[in-house]
Amino acid sequence: MRVISWSCECCLYLTPSAVLVLTLSKLVVCPASGSLERRPEWKDFILMADSKPLFSLDGDPVAAEALLRDVFGIVVDEVIRKGTSASEKVCEWKEPEELKRLLDLELRSQGEAPEQILARCRAVIRYSVKTCHPHFFNQLFSGLDPHSLAGRVITESLNTSQYTYEIAPVFVLMEEEVLKKLRALVGWSSGDGVFCPGGSISNMYAMNLARYQRYPDCKQRGLRGLPPLALFTSKECHYSIKKGAAFLGLGTDSVWIVKTDERGKMMPEDLERQISLAEAEGSVPFLVSATSGTTVLGAFDPLEAIADVCQRHGLWLHVDAAWGGSVLLSQTHRHLLDGIQRADSVAWNPHKLLAAGLQCSALLLRDTSNLLRRCHGSQASYLFQQDKFYDVALDTGDKVVQCGRRVDCLKLWLMWKAQGGQGLERRVDRAFALAWYLVEELKKREGFELVIEPEFVNVCFWFVPPSLRGKQENPDYSERLAKVAPVLKERMVKEGSMMIGYQPHGTRGNFFRMVVANPALTRADMDFLLNELERLGQDL
Ligand SMILES: Cc1ncc(COP(=O)(O)O)c(C=O)c1O
């Protein structure tokens, strides 16, 4: 017999040679059953190490390879081929209780056979939303770039951490090269940076660095040695700015909200006013976070004018270009970010408009004084030994607050190698062109109303159903219009025909925010969106 396991309820199955071990082992009262049980000793476990695993592929490379080939086959068929096909569903909606039942989520003590595991993989894919589908317009990321996916598969398979040259030689060098390229597009010939787990974290890093640069003591003394600090951002900023302020102990009250104009852009005159107000209240301004590509309206803050204000007041300028940063690749549209080279830090998510895959977010810094490492370093002697046989400056892990860190550079590097900067530029330009096509088509139709003329690839609009057309003067018009988007959203998700986000915004009731980001989109997909909304809302 083989050793399987030991628990309160069942005893060990032992090989004949282990009988002796059994006689030597201790008897204990089992807390669950109250009966006298035998507690296994080291020797039992050593026997267990000799045993063959049950239903496990450990130690069976042929079976492991067969399983992975099958899984990759399923992924290619179900995610890559069907998941990107306009004739398939975007999602297969199930109520949570039914979904739980279909997935059979419970984890049990017995393992399952490979066929069952493959069926489970199929079910996971079947009931997951296909974000690579051409009718998934719900988020600021969508689509599937095959080279980037190849990079992600390699990254996952190699399963290393980005912290030392010792265990990630390729990725340490590659990360620096990719960051250098992104910095060059910002307009910097030198600097620093790091890939972060998302734009929210990149923004948070920028806040921490700005605070540390002003008050280096705070690394050791924390909040004790600090005056009340103030940071400034616009009404349209991403919510991660407030979250970051809370997380870093600054508090959300330290975030001063600057007014925006009718297009959603920060007003530099109001920024000046807010700085004076904060100072008058006894706060110390230290950072301005401008946004290049706001989340809902897609607005670009006027960076030159904001940089002038920062310069006058000696403030750190951070640009949250998580969404709009990729526009820097386009010679035609990069003027939207004019002045970005004057920033101290930039957050840029290639996983959004460039479809590099989640997640891929760079924090870029103008600093050349090793600020990142000084601010976050902790010199763990078991990881960052200073007497290594190679240049320890290549152990970049001490720049960040994480220990283990995912490799996020390969997917972008591989995609860039395949597309070239020109290919990526074409993608960005095409996204703009399709967004404008959509706007023109939308204007031709009776049931659509633009929220604002877009300057980016966010197209915000209301669908006005037949019963509300021509009723703009009615007192309850806005209230009734705001109820349309949630109803249509439910219908499209339950049919699985498409997904598009909606939100209220300031005094405006719910409207749709169309995001033209997937590089595979065509005019036909824009037409589909409009036709589908008309179809779904014809009875409203
Ligand atoms: C302007 C802006 N900044 C930051 C973020 C946060 O990025 P992430 O989702 O990678 O944390 C977003 C996300 O949509 C965003 O739109």
The ligand as an SDF file (V2000), in Angstrom:
LIG
                    3D

 16 16  0  0  0  0  0  0  0  0999 V2000
   -7.1500   58.1600  -16.1690 C   0  0  0  0  0  0  0  0  0  0  0  0
   -6.9370   56.8600  -15.4560 C   0  0  0  0  0  0  0  0  0  0  0  0
   -5.9640   56.7620  -14.5490 N   0  0  0  0  0  0  0  0  0  0  0  0
   -5.7250   55.6220  -13.8690 C   0  0  0  0  0  0  0  0  0  0  0  0
   -6.4850   54.5030  -14.1070 C   0  0  0  0  0  0  0  0  0  0  0  0
   -6.2410   53.2630  -13.3010 C   0  0  0  0  0  0  0  0  0  0  0  0
   -5.5870   52.3060  -14.0280 O   0  0  0  0  0  0  0  0  0  0  0  0
   -5.6140   50.7650  -13.5060 P   0  0  0  0  0  0  0  0  0  0  0  0
   -6.9840   50.2690  -13.8130 O   0  0  0  0  0  0  0  0  0  0  0  0
   -4.5420   50.1310  -14.3020 O   0  0  0  0  0  0  0  0  0  0  0  0
   -5.3310   50.7990  -12.0400 O   0  0  0  0  0  0  0  0  0  0  0  0
   -7.5090   54.5620  -15.0550 C   0  0  0  0  0  0  0  0  0  0  0  0
   -8.3400   53.3600  -15.3060 C   0  0  0  0  0  0  0  0  0  0  0  0
   -9.2410   53.3370  -16.0430 O   0  0  0  0  0  0  0  0  0  0  0  0
   -7.7450   55.7530  -15.7340 C   0  0  0  0  0  0  0  0  0  0  0  0
   -8.7360   55.8800  -16.6280 O   0  0  0  0  0  0  0  0  0  0  0  0
  1  2  1  0
  2  3  1  0
  2 15  2  0
  3  4  2  0
  4  5  1  0
  5  6  1  0
  5 12  2  0
  6  7  1  0
  7  8  1  0
  8  9  2  0
  8 10  1  0
  8 11  1  0
 12 13  1  0
 12 15  1  0
 13 14  2  0
 15 16  1  0
M  END
$$$$
